[in-house]
Amino acid sequence: MEALTWTGILGPYLNPALALAALALAASVALYLVMSVLALFPGGRHGWRPTTLSLASLGVEFSVYAVIAVCLAYLLVGLALPYGKGGIIGAVSRQFLPVWITMIAVFVLSIRYKRRLGLYGKLFDSTVGMIGFGIVLFWTLTAIFTGVFGLIETHDAWAQTSGMKNKLPGTPMTGETVMALGHHYLLGGDNLARDIFSRMVAGSWIVISIAPLATMFAFMVGVTLGLPAGYYGGRLDTGLSFLANLVLAFPVILLFYLLVTPEIVLTGIPSYMASVLFLFPIGFFAVLIDSRFRTDPRKRITYLSVVIVGLGWLYLSLVSQAGLKLNFLPATL
């Protein structure tokens, strides 16, 4: 079995078209920048500058459309061609076929009923908003079709295949492995001989599982700290703002690396940080219920008791773990 090229039989036709479109885009952007600078200087002949500037802007717009059209041609024609004929891009596009179909259906229904149902607010009135929505929708659908239905992966994301270590994209597989796993490593193999394409789409399911919880937790922390700071102001606002800026200024990746090192874990710092951070959901729901039922003391006390006891038990269960510095909750609880 032969190795796949990036574009397959489409390369001789679409590669020159993409090069011309990219060259036209670069030239039109350069012309637009030059004319924009010249238009800033007074004096001289002005009559031709606005016309040239508008033509340059039009050239940028059409060049962008041309580049997008060629890229779509790679995906659509590669999707229609038999496996291998459309190269790596075509094979990847075929794997994402359920995602493409669902995205088209979502966009059609959203545009059709956005006014009647009030979907997305004014998101679909903006081209940038629609592009952002499409990117988020693509990875969300990829995660669902991968994690729930197993339709996108070409191989087991954790499977190691002999002879496929650090292989280039499109490397074919040989022997019985082809029948068991697939024909090619579409995006190559990593340093442990695992398929990079399958690991990429499998990672989307992990992200979509964690991201909502992380966003919800960040929302709780932000509301719990932001509301008192904005309401009382003064020194409280200054102190909380300084603390927030201090946290945001610290490199997050470096912080994560520090927290997982064995020496730092033994000191108990991650446990102490967790014990502080996990208090925020309790404070958030306590403030929410207190403000909602302030005029009804009986309901307020009842609901606060239930929430604080339930969340308090979950909080103690999370921060109290055997073998760590914080271990004060009995194992039976």
C-alpha positions as CSV (number, residue, x, y, z in Angstrom):
1,M,0.0,0.0,0.0
2,E,1.3,3.4,-1.0
3,A,1.7,6.4,1.3
4,L,-0.9,9.2,1.0
5,T,0.1,12.7,-0.2
6,W,-1.6,15.7,1.2
7,T,-3.8,16.5,-1.8
8,G,-3.7,13.2,-3.9
9,I,-4.9,13.6,-7.5
10,L,-6.3,17.1,-6.7
11,G,-2.8,18.6,-6.2
12,P,-2.0,19.3,-9.9
13,Y,-5.2,21.2,-10.2
14,L,-6.0,22.9,-6.9
15,N,-2.4,23.6,-5.7
16,P,-1.7,26.2,-8.4
17,A,-5.1,27.7,-7.8
18,L,-4.4,28.0,-4.1
19,A,-1.0,29.5,-4.8
20,L,-2.5,32.1,-7.2
21,A,-5.3,33.0,-4.7
22,A,-2.7,33.4,-1.8
23,L,-0.5,35.5,-4.0
24,A,-3.4,37.7,-5.0
25,L,-4.4,38.1,-1.4
26,A,-0.8,39.1,-0.4
27,A,-0.6,41.6,-3.2
28,S,-4.0,43.1,-2.5
29,V,-3.3,43.4,1.2
30,A,0.1,45.1,0.5
31,L,-1.6,47.5,-1.9
32,Y,-4.3,48.3,0.6
33,L,-1.8,49.0,3.3
34,V,0.3,51.3,1.0
35,M,-2.8,53.2,-0.1
36,S,-4.0,53.5,3.5
37,V,-0.7,55.1,4.5
38,L,-0.7,57.5,1.5
39,A,-4.2,58.6,2.3
40,L,-3.0,59.9,5.7
41,F,-0.6,62.5,4.2
42,P,-2.1,65.8,3.0
43,G,-1.3,67.5,-0.3
44,G,-0.6,66.0,-3.7
45,R,-3.1,64.3,-6.0
46,H,-6.0,63.0,-3.9
47,G,-8.5,62.2,-6.7
48,W,-7.2,58.7,-7.4
49,R,-6.5,57.6,-3.8
50,P,-10.0,56.8,-2.6
51,T,-10.8,54.9,-5.8
52,T,-7.6,52.9,-5.6
53,L,-8.1,52.3,-1.9
54,S,-11.6,51.0,-2.5
55,L,-10.4,48.8,-5.3
56,A,-7.6,47.4,-3.0
57,S,-10.2,46.7,-0.4
58,L,-12.4,44.9,-3.0
59,G,-9.3,42.9,-4.1
60,V,-8.7,41.8,-0.5
61,E,-12.3,40.7,-0.1
62,F,-12.3,38.7,-3.4
63,S,-8.9,37.2,-2.7
64,V,-10.1,35.9,0.7
65,Y,-13.2,34.4,-1.0
66,A,-10.9,32.7,-3.5
67,V,-8.7,31.2,-0.9
68,I,-11.8,29.9,1.0
69,A,-13.3,28.5,-2.2
70,V,-10.1,26.5,-3.0
71,C,-9.9,25.2,0.6
72,L,-13.6,24.1,0.4
73,A,-12.8,22.4,-3.0
74,Y,-10.1,20.4,-1.3
75,L,-12.6,19.2,1.3
76,L,-15.7,18.7,-0.9
77,V,-14.0,17.1,-3.9
78,G,-11.8,15.0,-1.6
79,L,-14.9,13.9,0.3
80,A,-16.5,12.7,-3.0
81,L,-13.5,10.8,-4.3
82,P,-12.7,7.2,-3.3
83,Y,-10.4,6.7,-0.3
84,G,-6.9,7.6,-1.0
85,K,-7.6,9.5,-4.3
86,G,-8.2,12.8,-2.4
87,G,-5.0,12.4,-0.4
88,I,-4.8,13.1,3.4
89,I,-7.1,16.1,3.2
90,G,-9.8,14.0,1.4
91,A,-9.4,11.1,3.8
92,V,-9.7,13.4,6.9
93,S,-12.7,15.1,5.3
94,R,-14.4,11.7,4.8
95,Q,-13.9,10.9,8.5
96,F,-15.7,14.1,9.4
97,L,-18.7,13.4,7.2
98,P,-21.2,13.1,10.1
99,V,-19.9,16.4,11.5
100,W,-20.3,18.2,8.1
101,I,-23.9,16.9,7.7
102,T,-24.9,17.9,11.2
103,M,-23.3,21.3,10.9
104,I,-25.2,22.1,7.7
105,A,-28.4,21.0,9.3
106,V,-27.8,23.2,12.4
107,F,-26.9,26.2,10.3
108,V,-29.9,25.8,8.0
109,L,-32.3,25.4,10.9
110,S,-30.7,28.2,12.9
111,I,-30.9,30.7,10.1
112,R,-34.4,29.6,9.2
113,Y,-35.9,29.9,12.7
114,K,-33.5,32.4,14.4
115,R,-36.0,35.3,14.2
116,R,-39.0,33.2,15.3
117,L,-37.3,31.5,18.3
118,G,-34.8,34.3,19.2
119,L,-31.8,31.9,18.8
120,Y,-28.3,33.2,19.6
121,G,-29.4,36.8,20.0
122,K,-27.5,38.8,17.3
123,L,-24.8,36.2,16.8
124,F,-26.0,35.3,13.3
125,D,-26.1,38.9,12.2
126,S,-22.3,39.0,12.3
127,T,-20.0,37.2,10.0
128,V,-17.3,36.9,12.7
129,G,-20.0,35.5,15.1
130,M,-21.1,32.9,12.6
131,I,-17.5,31.8,12.0
132,G,-16.8,31.5,15.7
133,F,-20.1,29.6,16.2
134,G,-19.0,27.3,13.4
135,I,-15.6,26.5,15.0
136,V,-17.2,25.8,18.4
137,L,-19.9,23.7,16.8
138,F,-17.4,21.7,14.7
139,W,-15.4,20.6,17.8
140,T,-18.5,20.0,19.9
141,L,-19.9,17.7,17.3
142,T,-16.5,16.1,16.8
143,A,-16.4,15.3,20.5
144,I,-20.0,13.9,20.5
145,F,-19.5,11.7,17.5
146,T,-16.1,10.5,18.8
147,G,-16.9,10.0,22.5
148,V,-20.5,8.7,22.2
149,F,-20.7,7.0,18.7
150,G,-17.0,6.4,17.9
151,L,-17.4,7.5,14.3
152,I,-14.5,9.8,13.7
153,E,-11.5,7.9,15.1
154,T,-9.6,5.7,12.6
155,H,-7.7,3.9,15.3
156,D,-7.6,3.4,19.0
157,A,-6.2,6.6,20.4
158,W,-4.1,4.6,23.0
159,A,-3.0,1.7,20.7
160,Q,0.6,1.4,19.9
161,T,1.5,-0.1,16.5
162,S,4.9,-1.6,15.8
163,G,6.9,0.3,13.2
164,M,4.7,3.4,13.3
165,K,6.8,5.5,15.8
166,N,7.3,9.1,14.6
167,K,6.0,8.3,11.1
168,L,5.0,11.0,8.7
169,P,1.4,11.9,7.8
170,G,-0.2,9.4,5.4
171,T,2.1,6.5,6.3
172,P,0.5,3.2,5.4
173,M,0.1,0.3,7.8
174,T,1.1,-3.2,6.8
175,G,0.0,-6.8,7.5
176,E,-2.8,-7.7,9.9
177,T,-2.7,-4.3,11.5
178,V,-4.5,-2.8,8.5
179,M,-7.5,-5.0,8.9
180,A,-7.6,-4.4,12.6
181,L,-7.1,-0.7,12.8
182,G,-7.2,1.1,9.4
183,H,-5.2,1.8,6.3
184,H,-3.1,4.8,7.2
185,Y,-1.9,7.0,10.0
186,L,-3.5,10.1,8.5
187,L,-1.6,12.7,10.5
188,G,1.4,10.4,11.3
189,G,2.5,8.7,14.5
190,D,3.8,10.2,17.8
191,N,6.8,9.1,19.7
192,L,4.9,6.2,21.2
193,A,3.6,4.9,17.8
194,R,0.1,6.1,18.4
195,D,-2.1,7.7,15.7
196,I,-2.1,11.5,16.0
197,F,-5.4,12.0,14.2
198,S,-7.3,9.7,16.5
199,R,-5.7,11.2,19.5
200,M,-6.6,14.7,18.3
201,V,-10.3,13.9,17.9
202,A,-10.3,11.8,21.1
203,G,-9.0,14.8,22.9
204,S,-12.0,16.8,21.9
205,W,-14.2,14.5,24.0
206,I,-12.0,15.1,27.0
207,V,-12.1,18.8,26.5
208,I,-15.8,18.9,26.0
209,S,-16.2,16.9,29.3
210,I,-14.0,19.3,31.3
211,A,-14.6,22.7,29.7
212,P,-18.3,23.2,30.9
213,L,-17.3,22.4,34.5
214,A,-14.3,24.7,34.3
215,T,-16.4,27.5,32.8
216,M,-19.1,27.0,35.5
217,F,-16.5,27.1,38.2
218,A,-14.9,30.2,36.8
219,F,-18.4,31.8,36.7
220,M,-19.0,31.0,40.3
221,V,-15.7,32.4,41.4
222,G,-16.1,35.5,39.3
223,V,-19.6,36.2,40.6
224,T,-18.8,35.5,44.2
225,L,-15.8,37.9,44.1
226,G,-17.1,40.4,41.6
227,L,-20.5,41.2,43.2
228,P,-19.2,42.2,46.7
229,A,-16.3,44.1,45.1
230,G,-18.7,46.1,42.8
231,Y,-21.4,46.6,45.5
232,Y,-19.1,47.8,48.4
233,G,-16.2,49.3,46.4
234,G,-13.4,51.0,48.2
235,R,-10.7,48.9,49.8
236,L,-12.5,45.6,49.2
237,D,-12.8,46.3,45.5
238,T,-9.1,47.4,45.4
239,G,-8.0,44.3,47.2
240,L,-10.0,41.8,45.2
241,S,-9.0,43.5,41.9
242,F,-5.3,43.3,42.9
243,L,-5.7,39.6,43.8
244,A,-7.5,38.8,40.5
245,N,-4.8,40.7,38.5
246,L,-2.1,38.8,40.4
247,V,-3.6,35.5,39.5
248,L,-4.1,36.4,35.9
249,A,-0.5,37.7,35.6
250,F,0.9,34.4,36.7
251,P,1.6,31.9,33.8
252,V,-1.0,29.2,34.1
253,I,1.0,26.5,32.5
254,L,3.9,27.1,34.9
255,L,1.5,27.0,37.8
256,F,0.1,23.6,36.6
257,Y,3.6,22.2,36.2
258,L,4.5,23.3,39.7
259,L,1.4,21.8,41.3
260,V,2.0,18.3,39.9
261,T,5.7,18.0,40.8
262,P,6.2,15.4,43.6
263,E,8.0,17.9,45.8
264,I,5.2,20.4,45.7
265,V,2.5,17.7,46.2
266,L,4.3,16.5,49.4
267,T,4.1,20.0,50.8
268,G,0.3,19.9,50.6
269,I,0.0,23.2,48.6
270,P,-2.3,21.7,46.0
271,S,-4.6,20.4,48.7
272,Y,-4.6,23.8,50.5
273,M,-5.4,25.6,47.3
274,A,-8.2,23.2,46.5
275,S,-9.7,23.7,50.0
276,V,-9.9,27.4,49.3
277,L,-11.1,27.2,45.7
278,F,-13.8,24.7,46.5
279,L,-15.4,27.1,49.0
280,F,-16.5,29.3,46.2
281,P,-19.4,27.2,44.9
282,I,-20.8,27.0,48.5
283,G,-20.5,30.8,48.8
284,F,-22.1,31.3,45.4
285,F,-25.2,29.2,46.1
286,A,-25.5,30.7,49.6
287,V,-25.5,34.2,48.3
288,L,-27.9,33.2,45.5
289,I,-30.4,31.7,47.9
290,D,-30.0,34.4,50.5
291,S,-30.7,37.2,47.9
292,R,-33.6,35.3,46.4
293,F,-35.5,34.4,49.6
294,R,-34.5,37.4,51.8
295,T,-38.1,38.4,52.2
296,D,-39.1,34.9,53.3
297,P,-36.9,34.0,56.3
298,R,-38.4,30.5,56.7
299,K,-37.7,29.4,53.2
300,R,-34.3,31.1,53.3
301,I,-33.2,29.3,56.4
302,T,-34.5,25.9,55.1
303,Y,-32.9,26.2,51.7
304,L,-29.7,27.5,53.1
305,S,-29.5,24.6,55.5
306,V,-30.0,22.0,52.8
307,V,-27.6,23.6,50.4
308,I,-24.8,24.3,53.0
309,V,-25.1,20.8,54.5
310,G,-25.2,19.0,51.1
311,L,-22.4,21.1,49.5
312,G,-20.4,21.1,52.7
313,W,-20.4,17.3,52.7
314,L,-19.3,17.3,49.0
315,Y,-16.7,19.9,49.8
316,L,-15.2,17.8,52.7
317,S,-15.3,14.7,50.5
318,L,-13.3,16.5,47.8
319,V,-10.6,18.1,49.9
320,S,-10.2,15.3,52.4
321,Q,-8.2,12.4,50.8
322,A,-6.2,9.7,52.3
323,G,-2.4,10.1,52.1
324,L,-2.6,13.9,51.7
325,K,-2.1,16.7,54.2
326,L,-5.9,17.3,54.5
327,N,-7.5,14.1,55.7
328,F,-10.0,14.7,58.4
329,L,-13.2,13.2,57.0
330,P,-13.8,9.6,58.0
331,A,-13.6,7.2,55.1
332,T,-17.2,5.9,55.7
333,L,-18.5,9.4,54.9
